[in-house]
Amino acid sequence: MGKKLNYGRTFLIGLAFMSISSFWQVYDNIIPLILQNTFSLGETVTGVVMALDNVLAVVLLPLFGTLSDKVDTKIGKRMPFIIIGTALAVSFLMLLPIADKAVNLPLFVGALFGALISMGLYRSPAVALMPDLTPNRLRSKANAVINLLGAVGGVYSLLMIKFLVGDGKRPDYQPLFISVGALMVTAILVLVLTIREKKIAIKVLKEEEIWAKENPAEAEAERVQTAQKEMKEEQEQGEKTKLAPEVFRSMIFILLSVFFWFTAYNAVTTAFSRYTVEVWKLPNDGFTDCLMVATVAAIISYIPIGHISAKFGRKKTIMGGILLMASCYLAAAFVKEYTPVINVAFALIGMAWAAIGVNSYPMIVAMSKGSDVGKFTGTYYTFSMTAQIMTPILSGFLLEHVSYKTLFPYALVFSLLAFLTMTQVKHGDVKPAKKASVLENFDIED
């Protein structure tokens, strides 16, 4: 008791993240098509709209995360935000196909803005629910379960796009939005009916007490380890020093790398649904196979990437991922019409992105030890979010005023810039320890 992860409960907690991932998959791929085909907005303006979610996230995620820390209701701290946020998000989501059919731009923009605010309202509380209800030693496994459910949510939306979106420049998107809204409502309804937040939080504490009594040696070792960790953190807080000049230089270059590879990758993910229509002349659901292949390949690759990182180090694994991704962008730039072989390239892109994502943040943490880990964690997210705000606008401008065929060369250039800046990173490259279980390979930063 208290020693093994409660997989059933963790699965139920992860339903919130599954619903969130389902929404974002539709937002990233369908909203640009509606903005362009229904409302005839240019690529630059479309890019501005697509950057809006990241702008709002910078403000809303920490705000509502902090608010949920302070709230205490009969149903818990996080549940009110999850319930209200989902209800509002789905309500606004249902207005989007109505506005699309009526060609009502003010209604569409208003509903979209409302949906984005609603998603921001409950994303942080939904993510925080797992650590609230899971013992510290089991959170790595639990986070892996959460990440896998997030992937399931994304794949669900891609499948719905594939089967429910018809042909033509302006298909009826209502069945798609209803299916995604239904998943979101069902997932949160099951979550609310099965997870009693306050009751489980108390139960987890009691289970921990029982486990500690039954396993005194392990409990004492864990207590000592925790105390030592806290003491070390307090010591580091009291002895915060500036990074050594050579370490600071490495930090700057890896942060630039983060900016460049997010600039490349997010440009492709944001514009790909439009690119397949305009350049490869595929139907509106033609992009789904590539993205599903990339998602599944990323999931499968987490385990081998863990072994590769342990053998060759994080830096070499990241640089290999960047080169692999850049090679695929280069090859895609020469593809004039869709061929099933392109799915191989997207499988490799998924693997490459996983190699980068698994290793980049831990390198920043390793460099900032003894300084201010929290500050550089915030800086990491600042650089990644800034890239995701900027790149839909910049790449959209090129798509509109130069050519759609600039998309993959654009991604290639920024990938190569990321590779060049990574060559200048001389610190923080540690070989990660072997994971305690296979599942923990899926415990990655969001």
Backbone hydrogen bonds, N-H to C=O, Kabsch-Sander energy under -0.5 kcal/mol:
donor,donor_aa,acceptor,acceptor_aa,energy
7,Y,5,L,-1.3
10,T,6,N,-2.4
11,F,7,Y,-2.6
12,L,8,G,-2.0
13,I,9,R,-2.4
14,G,10,T,-2.2
15,L,11,F,-0.5
15,L,12,L,-1.1
16,A,13,I,-1.2
18,M,14,G,-2.0
19,S,15,L,-2.1
20,I,16,A,-1.8
21,S,17,F,-2.5
22,S,18,M,-1.9
23,F,19,S,-1.8
24,W,20,I,-2.1
25,Q,21,S,-1.8
26,V,22,S,-1.4
27,Y,23,F,-2.5
28,D,24,W,-2.7
29,N,25,Q,-1.3
30,I,26,V,-2.9
31,I,26,V,-1.1
31,I,27,Y,-0.6
34,I,30,I,-2.1
35,L,31,I,-2.6
36,Q,32,P,-1.9
37,N,33,L,-3.1
38,T,34,I,-2.0
39,F,34,I,-1.5
40,S,36,Q,-0.7
41,L,35,L,-2.5
46,T,42,G,-2.4
47,G,43,E,-2.3
48,V,44,T,-1.8
49,V,45,V,-2.2
50,M,46,T,-2.5
51,A,47,G,-1.3
52,L,48,V,-0.6
52,L,49,V,-1.0
54,N,51,A,-0.6
55,V,51,A,-1.7
56,L,52,L,-2.6
57,A,53,D,-1.9
58,V,54,N,-1.6
59,V,55,V,-0.8
59,V,56,L,-0.6
60,L,56,L,-3.5
61,L,57,A,-1.7
63,L,59,V,-1.2
64,F,60,L,-2.9
65,G,61,L,-1.8
66,T,62,P,-2.1
67,L,63,L,-2.2
68,S,64,F,-2.1
69,D,65,G,-1.1
70,K,66,T,-1.1
70,K,67,L,-0.6
71,V,67,L,-1.3
73,T,76,G,-0.8
76,G,73,T,-1.3
81,F,78,R,-0.6
82,I,78,R,-2.1
83,I,79,M,-3.0
84,I,80,P,-2.4
85,G,81,F,-2.5
86,T,82,I,-2.1
87,A,83,I,-2.4
88,L,84,I,-2.4
89,A,85,G,-2.6
90,V,86,T,-2.8
91,S,87,A,-1.8
92,F,88,L,-2.5
93,L,89,A,-2.4
94,M,90,V,-2.0
95,L,91,S,-0.7
95,L,92,F,-0.7
96,L,92,F,-0.8
96,L,93,L,-0.7
98,I,94,M,-0.6
99,A,95,L,-2.6
100,D,96,L,-2.1
101,K,97,P,-2.4
102,A,98,I,-2.1
103,V,99,A,-0.6
103,V,100,D,-0.7
104,N,99,A,-2.4
105,L,103,V,-0.8
108,F,104,N,-2.2
109,V,105,L,-3.0
110,G,106,P,-2.4
111,A,107,L,-2.7
112,L,108,F,-2.6
113,F,109,V,-2.6
114,G,110,G,-2.3
115,A,111,A,-2.4
116,L,112,L,-2.3
117,I,113,F,-2.2
118,S,114,G,-2.2
119,M,115,A,-2.4
120,G,116,L,-2.1
121,L,117,I,-1.6
122,Y,118,S,-1.0
123,R,119,M,-1.4
124,S,120,G,-0.5
126,A,122,Y,-1.9
127,V,123,R,-2.3
128,A,124,S,-2.4
129,L,125,P,-1.0
130,M,126,A,-0.5
130,M,127,V,-0.7
132,D,128,A,-1.6
133,L,129,L,-1.4
133,L,130,M,-0.8
134,T,131,P,-0.7
138,L,135,P,-1.7
139,R,136,N,-1.4
142,A,138,L,-2.1
143,N,139,R,-2.9
144,A,140,S,-1.6
145,V,141,K,-1.8
146,I,142,A,-2.2
147,N,143,N,-2.6
148,L,144,A,-2.2
149,L,145,V,-2.1
150,G,146,I,-2.1
151,A,147,N,-2.0
152,V,148,L,-1.9
153,G,149,L,-2.2
154,G,150,G,-1.9
155,V,151,A,-2.5
156,Y,152,V,-2.5
157,S,153,G,-1.8
158,L,154,G,-1.9
159,L,155,V,-2.5
160,M,156,Y,-2.3
161,I,157,S,-2.5
162,K,158,L,-2.3
163,F,159,L,-2.2
164,L,160,M,-2.6
165,V,161,I,-1.5
166,G,164,L,-0.6
173,Y,171,P,-0.8
177,F,173,Y,-2.3
178,I,174,Q,-2.6
179,S,175,P,-2.2
180,V,176,L,-2.2
181,G,177,F,-2.6
182,A,178,I,-2.6
183,L,179,S,-1.8
184,M,180,V,-2.4
185,V,181,G,-2.6
186,T,182,A,-2.8
187,A,183,L,-2.9
188,I,184,M,-2.1
189,L,185,V,-2.7
190,V,186,T,-2.7
191,L,187,A,-2.1
192,V,188,I,-2.8
193,L,189,L,-2.3
194,T,190,V,-1.6
195,I,191,L,-2.6
196,R,194,T,-0.7
197,E,195,I,-1.1
200,I,196,R,-3.1
201,A,197,E,-2.3
202,I,198,K,-1.9
203,K,199,K,-2.3
204,V,200,I,-3.1
205,L,201,A,-1.6
206,K,202,I,-2.2
207,E,203,K,-2.9
208,E,204,V,-2.2
209,E,205,L,-1.9
210,I,206,K,-2.5
211,W,207,E,-2.8
212,A,208,E,-2.4
213,K,209,E,-1.7
214,E,210,I,-2.3
215,N,211,W,-2.0
219,A,215,N,-2.8
220,E,216,P,-2.5
221,A,217,A,-2.4
222,E,218,E,-2.5
223,R,219,A,-2.6
224,V,220,E,-2.8
225,Q,221,A,-2.4
226,T,222,E,-2.7
227,A,223,R,-2.7
228,Q,224,V,-2.7
229,K,225,Q,-2.3
230,E,226,T,-2.8
231,M,227,A,-2.6
232,K,228,Q,-2.5
233,E,229,K,-2.5
234,E,230,E,-2.7
235,Q,231,M,-2.5
236,E,232,K,-2.7
237,Q,233,E,-2.6
238,G,234,E,-2.2
239,E,235,Q,-1.4
240,K,237,Q,-0.8
241,T,370,G,-1.0
247,V,244,A,-0.6
248,F,244,A,-3.2
249,R,245,P,-2.0
250,S,246,E,-1.5
251,M,247,V,-2.4
252,I,248,F,-2.4
253,F,249,R,-2.0
254,I,250,S,-2.3
255,L,251,M,-2.2
256,L,252,I,-2.1
257,S,253,F,-1.9
258,V,254,I,-2.4
259,F,255,L,-2.1
260,F,256,L,-2.5
261,W,257,S,-3.0
262,F,258,V,-1.9
263,T,259,F,-1.9
264,A,260,F,-2.1
265,Y,261,W,-2.5
266,N,262,F,-2.4
267,A,263,T,-1.0
268,V,264,A,-1.4
269,T,265,Y,-2.4
270,T,266,N,-2.1
271,A,267,A,-1.8
272,F,268,V,-1.8
274,R,271,A,-0.5
275,Y,271,A,-2.5
276,T,272,F,-2.4
277,V,273,S,-0.7
278,E,274,R,-2.7
279,V,275,Y,-2.9
280,W,275,Y,-1.1
282,L,276,T,-2.8
286,G,283,P,-2.3
288,T,285,D,-1.4
291,L,287,F,-1.8
292,M,288,T,-2.6
293,V,289,D,-2.5
294,A,290,C,-2.3
295,T,291,L,-2.3
296,V,292,M,-2.6
297,A,293,V,-2.6
298,A,294,A,-2.0
299,I,295,T,-2.0
300,I,296,V,-2.5
301,S,297,A,-1.9
302,Y,298,A,-0.8
302,Y,299,I,-0.8
303,I,300,I,-0.6
305,I,301,S,-2.6
306,G,302,Y,-1.8
307,H,303,I,-1.5
308,I,304,P,-2.6
309,S,305,I,-2.9
310,A,306,G,-1.8
311,K,307,H,-1.5
312,F,308,I,-3.2
313,G,309,S,-2.0
314,R,430,V,-0.8
317,T,313,G,-1.4
318,I,314,R,-2.7
319,M,315,K,-2.8
320,G,316,K,-2.4
321,G,317,T,-2.1
322,I,318,I,-2.5
323,L,319,M,-2.4
324,L,320,G,-2.3
325,M,321,G,-2.5
326,A,322,I,-2.9
327,S,323,L,-2.4
328,C,324,L,-1.7
329,Y,325,M,-2.2
330,L,326,A,-2.4
331,A,327,S,-2.3
332,A,328,C,-2.6
333,A,329,Y,-1.6
334,F,330,L,-0.6
334,F,331,A,-1.3
335,V,332,A,-1.3
336,K,334,F,-0.7
338,Y,280,W,-0.5
342,I,339,T,-2.5
343,N,340,P,-1.7
344,V,341,V,-1.4
345,A,341,V,-1.0
346,F,342,I,-1.9
347,A,343,N,-2.0
348,L,344,V,-2.1
349,I,345,A,-2.1
350,G,346,F,-2.3
351,M,347,A,-2.0
352,A,348,L,-2.7
353,W,349,I,-2.8
354,A,350,G,-1.8
355,A,351,M,-2.2
356,I,352,A,-1.9
357,G,353,W,-2.9
358,V,354,A,-2.5
359,N,355,A,-0.8
360,S,356,I,-2.0
361,Y,357,G,-0.5
363,M,359,N,-1.2
364,I,360,S,-1.4
365,V,361,Y,-2.3
366,A,362,P,-2.4
367,M,363,M,-1.9
368,S,364,I,-1.7
369,K,365,V,-0.5
369,K,366,A,-0.6
371,S,368,S,-2.3
373,V,371,S,-0.6
376,F,372,D,-1.9
377,T,373,V,-2.2
378,G,374,G,-2.2
379,T,375,K,-2.0
380,Y,376,F,-2.2
381,Y,377,T,-2.0
382,T,378,G,-2.0
383,F,379,T,-2.4
384,S,380,Y,-2.1
385,M,381,Y,-2.6
386,T,382,T,-2.4
387,A,383,F,-1.9
388,Q,384,S,-1.7
389,I,385,M,-1.5
390,M,386,T,-2.5
391,T,387,A,-2.9
393,I,389,I,-0.5
393,I,390,M,-0.6
394,L,390,M,-2.4
395,S,391,T,-2.6
396,G,392,P,-1.2
397,F,393,I,-2.1
398,L,394,L,-1.7
399,L,395,S,-2.5
400,E,396,G,-2.2
401,H,397,F,-2.7
402,V,398,L,-2.1
403,S,398,L,-1.7
406,T,403,S,-1.6
407,L,404,Y,-1.8
410,Y,406,T,-2.6
411,A,407,L,-2.1
412,L,408,F,-2.5
413,V,409,P,-2.6
414,F,410,Y,-1.9
415,S,411,A,-1.8
416,L,412,L,-2.4
417,L,413,V,-2.0
418,A,414,F,-1.9
419,F,415,S,-2.1
420,L,416,L,-2.5
421,T,417,L,-2.4
422,M,418,A,-2.0
423,T,419,F,-1.4
424,Q,421,T,-1.1
425,V,422,M,-1.6
426,K,424,Q,-0.7
430,V,428,G,-1.2
440,E,437,S,-0.6
441,N,438,V,-1.6
442,F,439,L,-2.2
443,D,440,E,-1.6
444,I,442,F,-1.4
